[in-house]
Amino acid sequence: MPNLVQIRDLHFAYGERPILSGVQMDFPRGKVIAVMGGSGSGKTTVLRLIGGQLAPQSGAVTVNGAVVHELPSAALMGLRRKMGMLFQHGALFTDLTVFENVAFPLREHTDLPEALLRDLVLLKLQAVGLRNAAQLKPSEVSGGMARRVALARAIALDPELIMYDEPFAGLDPISMGVTANLIRQLNDVLGSTSILVSHDVNESFLIADYVYFLSAGKIVAEGTPAQMRESADPYVRQFVHAEVDGPVPFHYPGKSLAADLGLEGA
């Protein structure tokens, strides 16, 4: 099976508010796939559906041949053990050391002897350049370093699938470049499939093999980064080149200001 994750005719809504409509996506094994789009386009919802936090109204998300929303709890937990997740802003446990943050998934999902667990954690921290920060608290390292700690935690179990939710948000240019390179290198070393949710065009295009653009819950464009840079599609051009004018409006849809102020028709 060439695709680790497949999404077919996916529909999802929060109550009466549609988020994803008829989405189809493929995530091949060993590749880095970027899912891009503006705020509220449904990017993070895709990750939650893949992880089984949400269930679709119709359609299916298949991971390694299993339809995620049909799995019983024990099987879903087994599937999640093969997934790594880098949350927005890292989401580290502030009261735990860097070491214990990375050790957390190993303690939760394995019964490894303490000596072996220690060695594995130090190896993961070495991979992100932070072995010597093992005994510090998250508040004692920089924002970029904290993101790397979160990355070490995400790969602690050598997952088949790694999901990144806005991994570049709030980082300075140097930290952003370091994080992007780590995502690509770790994907290739582990042989994982990586799903990168981001609105950072430059860093994502540097490391992604393929890109999906979401807008209003639909795939509006897809292709390689090179194809997206050359695209004449109005939405892609607006997003890639940060143009103010285009199909993506600045204002949330609804009544006009004149109507709210009672001035319409006056």
Secondary structure, DSSP 8 states (H G I E B T S, - for coil): --EEEEEEEEEEEETTEEEEEEEEEEEETT-EEEEE-STTSSHHHHHHHHTTSS--SEEEEEETTEEGGGS-HHHHHHHHTTEEEE-TT----TTS-HHHHHHHHHHHH----HHHHHHHHHHHHHHTT-GGGTTS-GGGS-HHHHHHHHHHHHTTT--SEEEEESTTTT--HHHHHHHHHHHHHHHHHHT-EEEEEES-HHHHHHH-SEEEEEETTEEEEEE-HHHHHH---HHHHHHHTT-SSSSS-SS-SSS-HHHHTT-TT-
